[in-house]
Amino acid sequence: MDQVLSRVQMVRPITVAIALTITGEIIYFLLWGVVWFPEGDLWRKLGWTATCGLAMGATIGALVLLFVTGRFTGRRALAAAGAVYAGTLLYCTALCFLIARSVDYFGANSDPSLFVGGSVVPIVLTTVIYAWLVTSENGAKVLARVGL
């Protein structure tokens, strides 16, 4: 049976994912790209992080809409949304690491553990938050209170 999703149900997974990934990329740009590893073209690093933040969030949101929203509820939805979120971001971390090594940005060559750890730790911390916000009734209430 086909299910018709409301506009809110379609917008939330994408908007929340973009908000989290853009926030993460801003922090990453400022700390890794400006403070700790300022070498390299600042504008290219800013363009890279802004583009990746938007692309990762949009990809996560679209995948959650395609494979989770309307298909699963409760803990299964939480787990599925979390798996999509974490899996996408872990893949992007690996890809970004390889690219950053080739252009020597963000400390990928001089401190690869910090580069990877600086991505993996926030992924772990935000996966449950994302999944809870977009799959639970209480998460929906929180989002509604902030106008989403």
N, C-alpha and C positions, 0 to 999 in steps of 0.2 A: 504494500500500500504506500502510495506517495504521501509524503508529509510536506506541507507548506511551512517554511520557516518565516518568522517575522523579520522585519528589517533589523531589529535589535539583536536577534539571535544570529544574524549574519554579520553584523558589524562588530560585535563584541570580540570574537576570537581574533580578528585581524587588528583591531584598534589596540587591544590590550597587548598583543604580541609586539606590535610596532612600538608602543610606548615603552615596553621593557627593553627591547633590543636597542632602540635609539638612546635610551638612558644609559644602558651599558656601554654603548659605543662612545658616547660623550665622555664618560668616566675613563674609558680605555684610551681615547685620544688624548685627554688632558694629562693623565698620569704616564702612560707608556710613550705617547707621541710627543709630548711637550716637556714634561718634567724629567722623567728618568732617561729617556732615549731621544733627545732632541735632534739628533743627526737626521739629515734628509730633508726633503722639501715639505714644509709644513702644510702647504695648500693641497698637495697630493695626498698627504696622510689624512687631512680633514675630509677631502673628497672621498677617499677610500672608506673611512669609517662611517661617514654619513650614508653613502650608497649601500654599504653592507648592512647597516642597522635597519634601513628601510626594507631592503630586499629580504633579509632574514625574517623580519617580523611579518611581512606580507606572505612569505612562503609558509611560515608556521600557521598563520591564520587561515590561509587557503587550504592547507592540508587538514587542519582540524575541521574545517567546514565540510570538506569532502569525505573524510573518513571517521569522524567522531560525532559531530553535532547531528542529532536526530537518529543516530544509530545505537548509541549507548547511553545509559543513565547510571547514576550513582558512582560506585567505586570503579566500575568498568570504564565509564566516561573519564573519570579522574585519571586513571592509569593510562588510557589511550591518549588523552590530550597531553599528559606528561611525557609519554614516550615520543610523541611527535615533536614536542617542544625540545626536549633534551637531545633526541636523535638528530634533529636538524642543526641545532647549535653545536653539537659535538663534531658533526661532519664539517660545518663551516669553520670551526676552530682548526681542524686538521688542514683544510684547504688554505685558510688564511696563513697558517704557520709556514706552509710550503712556499707560498707567494712572498710572504714577508722575509723569509730567508734569502730568496733570490734578489730582493732589492735592499736587504739589510735595514728593515724598518722595525720599530717597536721592540728592539732587543731580541729579535728572534735568533740572531747568531750569537750575540754576546751573553744572553741569559735565557736559553730556551725553556728552562723550568719555570721561570717567572712568566714568560710569555704564555705557555700552555696553562699553568696553574691559575694565572690571572683570568683565564676564560672558564676553566672547568669549575672552579669554586663558585663563581656567580651563577653558572648554569645549574649547579646542584641546588643552590639557595633559592633560585627563582622558579625552578620547575614546578614545585608544589604550589607556589603562589599563583602562577599562571593557570595551572590546571584547576585549582580551587575556584579562582575567579570566574573562569569561563564554563565550568561544568556544574557548580553547586548552586542551590537556591540562596544560600547565605552570600556566596560570591556575587550572584546576580543582584542581591539587595545592596551590597557595597557599591557595585558599579552604577546602579540606579541612583544612589545617593550622590554620586559625583557626576551625574548627568549622562551616563553611558548606558 
